Amino acid sequence: MAIRKRYIGSVKLQERQYEVFIEGVNTSKVSTKKEKDLPSQIRDLVDELLDKLRLSYNDIDAFVVSNSMGGLFGIPEFMRYVFPTAFGSHKVFYEVSCDESAGLCAVIRGYKLIKSGIFTRVCAISGMHVNLKNIEEIKNVVFSDIISDMESIVRNFEAKEKDGDAKVEDLFKQYYANALKNNYLDRKELKKSKFDPSDFPDLKNSAGVCILANGYSARNKQMSLSYADEFTVNSQNIYSSISEISRYIKENIEEKTIEVIETSFINPVLDIILLKNLGLKDVKINPYGGAYFSNSPPVSSFLSFAYLCEYLKITGSKSGLAFSVATRSLDHFSVVQVLSESKIKKKRGG
């Protein structure tokens, strides 16, 4: 079988650390339809990237695979079985399990493997398919605890803020417009234009892949990962959790370099709280509509990264953050900072 390695703890960074470039990102359309089996879908996405970069599978040292959530979304640790099916049994691959944050966690682990000098090129993979045909009929029961938390957070926010309900509705309307215009959704499935915290978002199928490489090997150096990390916070509620994560971001990332943030929160109230804690006002938030409209755990976590890369490329913006959180526990956070080409050159020149 394939050489499988689990991550326990963190990668030890060597004294000499390498730059990490994003050679390419590829994602499938986000939809409730299953047009292709997941292994074939993922293989196609990687093939397209390799062809574009004029690389072969021999050029990839290792893969990092984010586990599916199991149960409703396939058999437990579904990606462990997807990988050998898609790529053969001779490749080295690492598994990461970070609940719904797993997609972005795969990118972070790939970053650390390259930055530490262990590998020169790594492919990160995230994928999910819903295993039940009647999931829409039972989703509100399965995710009743999350819905209860969403309703409680919205009520508390509206009670504290004089115009809290207007803020939430206005932000959601903007997300809807962004999703309708920009993201990878099947437009026919974009139905909800009003935020309803008592109804869990539609669960969709999707897959995403990216290839990362160090500066000596990278074929494409238009974007780099300047920061990537994940951590668990021990807080009693989401407000203190976001406060803690905001302090962490301020300590590690220059606020003035942040031009856009893509989050994987499915509750727009949490985006408002995050921006307030970070003290950011003139920052774009979820220009592709956010996770509510592409709710595909854990792929929506990966999509926050994919959308960020696309936004920087299209707009010419210099830097942004992709931010992810475990939907159920709200205690595991992942964050990456992406720099565009112009920012990379400026940084080197300094």
C-alpha positions as CSV (number, residue, x, y, z in Angstrom):
1,M,0.0,0.0,0.0
2,A,1.0,3.7,-0.2
3,I,3.5,4.9,2.3
4,R,1.2,6.7,4.8
5,K,2.4,9.0,7.6
6,R,0.4,10.7,10.3
7,Y,1.2,14.0,11.7
8,I,1.6,14.2,15.5
9,G,2.8,17.5,16.7
10,S,4.6,20.0,14.5
11,V,7.4,19.9,12.0
12,K,10.7,21.0,13.4
13,L,12.0,23.9,11.4
14,Q,15.7,23.9,10.6
15,E,18.0,26.9,11.0
16,R,18.0,27.4,7.3
17,Q,14.4,27.9,6.1
18,Y,13.2,28.0,2.5
19,E,10.8,30.3,0.8
20,V,7.5,28.6,-0.1
21,F,5.9,29.4,-3.4
22,I,2.4,28.6,-4.6
23,E,2.9,27.0,-8.1
24,G,-0.8,26.5,-8.7
25,V,-4.2,25.9,-7.3
26,N,-7.1,24.0,-8.8
27,T,-10.6,23.4,-7.6
28,S,-13.8,21.7,-8.9
29,K,-17.2,23.4,-9.1
30,V,-19.1,23.4,-5.7
31,S,-22.3,21.5,-6.2
32,T,-24.8,19.0,-4.7
33,K,-24.4,16.9,-7.8
34,K,-21.9,14.1,-8.0
35,E,-20.8,14.1,-11.6
36,K,-17.6,12.1,-11.1
37,D,-16.3,9.8,-8.3
38,L,-14.0,11.7,-6.0
39,P,-10.7,9.8,-6.8
40,S,-11.2,10.6,-10.6
41,Q,-12.1,14.2,-9.8
42,I,-9.0,14.8,-7.7
43,R,-6.7,13.0,-10.2
44,D,-8.1,15.3,-13.0
45,L,-7.4,18.4,-10.9
46,V,-3.8,17.4,-10.2
47,D,-3.2,16.3,-13.9
48,E,-4.4,19.8,-15.1
49,L,-2.0,21.6,-12.7
50,L,0.9,19.4,-13.7
51,D,0.3,19.9,-17.4
52,K,0.1,23.6,-16.9
53,L,3.4,23.7,-15.0
54,R,5.0,21.1,-17.3
55,L,5.7,18.8,-14.4
56,S,5.2,15.1,-13.9
57,Y,4.2,13.1,-10.8
58,N,7.9,12.2,-10.3
59,D,8.5,15.9,-9.6
60,I,6.2,15.8,-6.5
61,D,8.1,14.6,-3.4
62,A,5.0,14.0,-1.2
63,F,1.3,14.6,-0.9
64,V,-0.6,16.0,2.1
65,V,-4.2,14.7,2.2
66,S,-7.0,16.2,4.4
67,N,-9.4,13.6,5.7
68,S,-13.0,13.6,5.0
69,M,-15.3,13.9,8.0
70,G,-16.5,10.3,7.6
71,G,-20.0,9.1,8.3
72,L,-22.4,11.3,6.4
73,F,-19.6,12.2,4.0
74,G,-18.3,8.7,3.2
75,I,-16.5,6.1,5.2
76,P,-14.3,7.4,8.1
77,E,-11.0,8.8,6.9
78,F,-12.2,8.5,3.4
79,M,-9.3,10.3,1.8
80,R,-6.9,7.6,3.1
81,Y,-8.6,5.3,0.6
82,V,-9.1,7.9,-2.1
83,F,-5.4,8.6,-2.4
84,P,-4.1,5.2,-3.5
85,T,-7.0,4.8,-5.8
86,A,-6.2,8.1,-7.5
87,F,-2.4,8.0,-7.5
88,G,-1.2,4.5,-6.9
89,S,0.3,2.8,-3.9
90,H,3.9,3.9,-4.2
91,K,3.6,7.6,-3.3
92,V,4.4,9.1,0.1
93,F,1.4,10.9,1.6
94,Y,0.6,12.5,4.9
95,E,-2.8,12.7,6.5
96,V,-4.1,15.6,8.4
97,S,-7.3,15.6,10.5
98,C,-8.4,19.0,11.8
99,D,-12.2,18.6,11.5
100,E,-13.6,21.1,9.0
101,S,-10.3,23.1,9.0
102,A,-8.6,20.1,7.3
103,G,-8.4,21.6,3.8
104,L,-6.4,24.7,5.0
105,C,-4.4,22.5,7.4
106,A,-3.2,20.4,4.4
107,V,-1.8,23.6,2.9
108,I,-0.2,24.5,6.2
109,R,1.5,21.1,6.6
110,G,2.7,21.3,3.0
111,Y,4.2,24.7,3.7
112,K,6.0,23.4,6.8
113,L,7.4,20.4,5.0
114,I,9.0,22.7,2.3
115,K,10.0,25.5,4.7
116,S,11.9,23.0,6.8
117,G,13.8,21.6,3.8
118,I,12.3,18.1,4.1
119,F,10.8,18.3,0.6
120,T,11.2,20.6,-2.4
121,R,7.7,20.2,-3.8
122,V,4.4,19.0,-2.2
123,C,0.8,18.7,-3.4
124,A,-2.0,19.4,-0.9
125,I,-5.4,17.7,-1.5
126,S,-8.8,18.3,-0.1
127,G,-12.0,16.6,-1.1
128,M,-15.5,15.7,0.1
129,H,-18.6,14.0,-1.2
130,V,-21.9,13.7,0.6
131,N,-22.7,10.0,1.1
132,L,-26.5,10.3,1.8
133,K,-29.1,11.2,-0.9
134,N,-31.5,12.6,1.7
135,I,-29.0,14.7,3.6
136,E,-31.0,17.9,3.0
137,E,-33.9,16.3,4.9
138,I,-31.9,15.5,8.0
139,K,-29.1,18.1,8.0
140,N,-30.8,20.3,10.6
141,V,-31.1,17.3,13.0
142,V,-27.5,16.2,12.4
143,F,-26.1,19.7,12.9
144,S,-28.6,20.8,15.6
145,D,-25.8,21.8,18.0
146,I,-24.2,24.0,15.4
147,I,-27.5,25.6,14.5
148,S,-28.2,26.3,18.2
149,D,-24.9,28.0,18.6
150,M,-25.5,30.1,15.5
151,E,-28.8,31.2,16.7
152,S,-27.4,32.1,20.1
153,I,-24.5,34.1,18.7
154,V,-26.8,36.0,16.4
155,R,-29.2,36.8,19.3
156,N,-26.4,38.0,21.6
157,F,-24.9,40.1,18.8
158,E,-28.2,41.8,18.0
159,A,-28.8,42.4,21.7
160,K,-25.4,44.1,22.1
161,E,-25.4,46.1,18.9
162,K,-28.1,48.7,18.3
163,D,-28.3,47.9,14.6
164,G,-27.0,44.4,14.9
165,D,-29.7,42.8,12.8
166,A,-29.1,45.3,10.0
167,K,-25.4,44.7,10.1
168,V,-25.8,40.9,9.8
169,E,-28.4,41.2,7.0
170,D,-26.4,43.7,5.0
171,L,-23.2,41.6,5.2
172,F,-25.1,38.5,4.1
173,K,-26.6,40.3,1.2
174,Q,-23.1,41.4,0.1
175,Y,-21.9,37.8,0.5
176,Y,-24.8,36.6,-1.7
177,A,-24.0,39.2,-4.4
178,N,-20.3,38.2,-4.2
179,A,-21.1,34.5,-4.5
180,L,-23.5,35.1,-7.4
181,K,-20.8,37.0,-9.2
182,N,-17.5,35.4,-8.4
183,N,-17.3,31.9,-6.8
184,Y,-17.3,28.3,-8.1
185,L,-20.9,27.5,-7.2
186,D,-23.3,25.9,-9.6
187,R,-25.5,29.0,-10.1
188,K,-28.7,27.0,-10.2
189,E,-28.1,26.0,-6.6
190,L,-27.6,29.5,-5.3
191,K,-31.1,29.9,-3.8
192,K,-30.7,31.4,-0.3
193,S,-30.5,35.2,-0.4
194,K,-31.5,35.7,3.2
195,F,-29.4,34.5,6.2
196,D,-31.3,32.0,8.4
197,P,-29.3,30.8,11.4
198,S,-32.0,28.2,12.1
199,D,-31.2,26.4,8.8
200,F,-27.8,24.7,8.2
201,P,-26.3,25.7,4.7
202,D,-26.7,23.2,1.8
203,L,-24.0,20.6,1.9
204,K,-22.1,20.4,-1.4
205,N,-19.5,18.2,-3.0
206,S,-16.1,19.6,-4.1
207,A,-12.4,19.0,-4.3
208,G,-9.3,21.2,-4.4
209,V,-5.6,20.7,-4.9
210,C,-2.5,23.0,-4.8
211,I,1.2,22.5,-5.5
212,L,3.8,24.2,-3.3
213,A,7.5,24.4,-4.0
214,N,10.7,26.0,-2.6
215,G,12.5,28.8,-4.4
216,Y,15.0,26.5,-6.1
217,S,12.4,24.3,-7.7
218,A,9.3,26.5,-8.2
219,R,8.2,27.0,-11.9
220,N,5.8,29.8,-10.9
221,K,6.8,32.5,-8.4
222,Q,3.9,34.9,-8.7
223,M,2.7,34.1,-5.2
224,S,4.2,32.9,-2.0
225,L,3.1,31.8,1.5
226,S,4.8,34.1,3.9
227,Y,3.1,32.7,7.0
228,A,1.1,29.6,7.8
229,D,0.1,28.0,11.1
230,E,-2.7,26.3,13.0
231,F,-3.5,26.1,16.7
232,T,-6.1,25.2,19.2
233,V,-7.5,27.6,21.8
234,N,-8.9,26.7,25.1
235,S,-11.7,29.3,25.5
236,Q,-15.1,28.9,27.0
237,N,-16.9,30.7,24.2
238,I,-16.4,31.9,20.6
239,Y,-16.0,35.5,21.6
240,S,-12.9,34.8,23.8
241,S,-11.7,32.4,21.1
242,I,-11.8,35.0,18.4
243,S,-10.2,37.5,20.8
244,E,-7.3,35.1,21.4
245,I,-6.9,34.3,17.7
246,S,-6.9,38.0,16.9
247,R,-4.1,38.6,19.4
248,Y,-2.2,35.8,17.7
249,I,-2.6,37.3,14.2
250,K,-1.5,40.7,15.4
251,E,1.6,39.3,17.0
252,N,2.7,37.4,13.9
253,I,1.4,39.4,10.9
254,E,1.7,43.1,10.1
255,E,-1.9,44.4,10.0
256,K,-1.0,47.1,7.4
257,T,-0.2,44.3,4.9
258,I,-3.7,42.7,5.1
259,E,-5.8,43.9,2.2
260,V,-8.3,41.0,2.0
261,I,-9.5,38.2,4.2
262,E,-11.3,35.0,3.2
263,T,-12.8,33.1,6.1
264,S,-14.6,29.8,6.4
265,F,-17.2,30.9,9.0
266,I,-20.7,30.0,8.0
267,N,-22.0,32.7,10.4
268,P,-21.5,36.3,9.1
269,V,-21.7,37.6,12.7
270,L,-18.3,35.9,13.4
271,D,-16.8,37.8,10.5
272,I,-18.0,41.1,12.0
273,I,-16.5,40.1,15.4
274,L,-13.2,39.0,13.8
275,L,-12.7,42.3,11.9
276,K,-13.6,44.3,15.1
277,N,-11.1,42.4,17.2
278,L,-8.4,42.8,14.5
279,G,-9.2,46.5,14.3
280,L,-9.4,46.3,10.5
281,K,-11.8,48.7,8.7
282,D,-10.6,49.1,5.1
283,V,-10.3,45.4,4.3
284,K,-12.2,43.3,1.8
285,I,-14.0,40.4,3.5
286,N,-15.0,37.3,1.6
287,P,-15.1,38.7,-1.9
288,Y,-16.2,35.3,-3.2
289,G,-19.1,35.0,-0.8
290,G,-17.7,33.0,2.1
291,A,-18.3,29.5,3.3
292,Y,-22.1,29.7,3.7
293,F,-22.6,29.4,-0.1
294,S,-19.8,26.8,-0.6
295,N,-20.4,24.8,2.5
296,S,-18.4,21.7,1.7
297,P,-16.5,20.8,4.9
298,P,-13.5,20.5,4.9
299,V,-13.2,21.8,1.3
300,S,-14.7,25.2,2.2
301,S,-11.6,25.6,4.3
302,F,-9.4,24.9,1.3
303,L,-11.6,27.2,-0.8
304,S,-10.8,30.2,1.4
305,F,-7.2,29.7,0.3
306,A,-8.1,29.2,-3.4
307,Y,-10.4,32.2,-3.5
308,L,-7.7,34.3,-1.8
309,C,-5.1,33.4,-4.4
310,E,-7.5,34.1,-7.2
311,Y,-8.5,37.5,-5.8
312,L,-4.9,38.6,-5.4
313,K,-4.1,37.4,-9.0
314,I,-7.1,39.2,-10.6
315,T,-7.1,42.4,-8.6
316,G,-3.3,42.9,-8.3
317,S,-3.6,43.2,-4.5
318,K,-0.5,42.5,-2.6
319,S,-1.4,40.4,0.4
320,G,-4.3,38.7,2.2
321,L,-5.3,36.1,4.8
322,A,-7.2,32.8,4.5
323,F,-8.7,31.9,7.8
324,S,-10.4,28.7,8.9
325,V,-12.1,27.3,12.0
326,A,-13.6,24.0,13.0
327,T,-17.4,24.5,12.5
328,R,-18.5,22.3,15.4
329,S,-16.0,23.0,18.2
330,L,-14.9,26.5,17.1
331,D,-11.6,25.9,18.9
332,H,-9.2,24.9,16.1
333,F,-8.0,27.7,13.9
334,S,-5.8,27.8,10.8
335,V,-4.5,30.9,9.1
336,V,-2.2,31.6,6.1
337,Q,-0.8,34.8,4.6
338,V,-0.4,34.9,0.8
339,L,1.9,37.5,-0.9
340,S,1.5,38.4,-4.5
341,E,4.5,38.9,-6.9
342,S,4.8,42.7,-6.4
343,K,4.9,42.3,-2.6
344,I,7.4,39.4,-2.8
345,K,9.8,41.6,-4.9
346,K,9.4,44.5,-2.5
347,K,10.1,42.2,0.5
348,R,13.3,40.8,-1.1
349,G,14.5,44.2,-2.1
350,G,14.2,45.2,1.6
